[in-house]
């Protein structure tokens, strides 16, 4: 079995170096590592040209350049270039533990497994924040709520519905390309592909031992990129579109009521934003965010309807 590892990167050369070195230290070496770089990102291109290649043979490290911005375009370019039967993904600011690929490969000895991933452990001040959980991880409820907890370590091996893009893998033959209809900040881009694999009746495994350490800056206050209009619009668009795309009619109807009225932690509805605003003592700002969220949800419905029409005319 050949395994390709994809690393999309943009102007984070010091962190990228750490990521690549962690891949070169794997007990089970990747059959290729593909780094996807934007054509305009000259600092990263210069870095890779002068970087002391840690792989043996050095040809294991491949560079793919793209013109379009965004993780979807980058990962699709990497997928199209990959030769492995299994494709694994890691962020440029993450470090894979030495047995990362070895543990991933072990799961694919079961032909019923279509995708494999593990926790994305926060790495703050050069120390992993190891937090365990016995609660739900990476699950979708029948009414469309999303449970993440991808940064926590579950107490057992789990079958899940989705994986996080920073630490996931899948059989290339089962997966479509990532959907260009998704919007920045690209949330749920990985959900779409993993749900497509899950709907083919393959298992999606979440292994607590398959860990990467993800560099995370401490959050200061309540103003983060999650409060940005573009991010809010894109997040709600993507969540709505992907959920409708992979749901039956009854589930779609229930989800639409849920997402507009209540919502979940990452994609609140009206009640969710009112609670958030009250707890954070910024009700007026959260109502502004709710307006952006509604616009995103409506746009997600429109994108879904366009996708249905395109599908019918193929």
HELIX and SHEET records of a PDB file:
HELIX    1   1 UNK A   13  UNK A   24  1                                  12    
HELIX    2   2 UNK A   42  UNK A   50  1                                   9    
HELIX    3   3 UNK A   58  UNK A   60  5                                   3    
HELIX    4   4 UNK A   71  UNK A   81  1                                  11    
HELIX    5   5 UNK A  100  UNK A  107  1                                   8    
HELIX    6   6 UNK A  172  UNK A  174  5                                   3    
HELIX    7   7 UNK A  189  UNK A  198  1                                  10    
HELIX    8   8 UNK A  225  UNK A  227  5                                   3    
HELIX    9   9 UNK A  229  UNK A  245  1                                  17    
HELIX   10  10 UNK A  249  UNK A  261  1                                  13    
HELIX   11  11 UNK A  270  UNK A  280  1                                  11    
HELIX   12  12 UNK A  283  UNK A  312  1                                  30    
SHEET    1   A 7 UNK A  61  UNK A  66  0                                        
SHEET    2   A 7 UNK A  32  UNK A  38  1                                        
SHEET    3   A 7 UNK A   3  UNK A   9  1                                        
SHEET    4   A 7 UNK A  86  UNK A  90  1                                        
SHEET    5   A 7 UNK A 167  UNK A 171 -1                                        
SHEET    6   A 7 UNK A 113  UNK A 124 -1                                        
SHEET    7   A 7 UNK A 127  UNK A 128 -1                                        
SHEET    1   B 8 UNK A  61  UNK A  66  0                                        
SHEET    2   B 8 UNK A  32  UNK A  38  1                                        
SHEET    3   B 8 UNK A   3  UNK A   9  1                                        
SHEET    4   B 8 UNK A  86  UNK A  90  1                                        
SHEET    5   B 8 UNK A 167  UNK A 171 -1                                        
SHEET    6   B 8 UNK A 113  UNK A 124 -1                                        
SHEET    7   B 8 UNK A 203  UNK A 215  1                                        
SHEET    8   B 8 UNK A  94  UNK A  96 -1                                        
SHEET    1   C 8 UNK A  61  UNK A  66  0                                        
SHEET    2   C 8 UNK A  32  UNK A  38  1                                        
SHEET    3   C 8 UNK A   3  UNK A   9  1                                        
SHEET    4   C 8 UNK A  86  UNK A  90  1                                        
SHEET    5   C 8 UNK A 167  UNK A 171 -1                                        
SHEET    6   C 8 UNK A 113  UNK A 124 -1                                        
SHEET    7   C 8 UNK A 203  UNK A 215  1                                        
SHEET    8   C 8 UNK A 158  UNK A 159 -1                                        
SHEET    1   D 2 UNK A 132  UNK A 133  0                                        
SHEET    2   D 2 UNK A 153  UNK A 154  1                                        
SHEET    1   E 2 UNK A 139  UNK A 140  0                                        
SHEET    2   E 2 UNK A 146  UNK A 147 -1                                        
END                                                                             
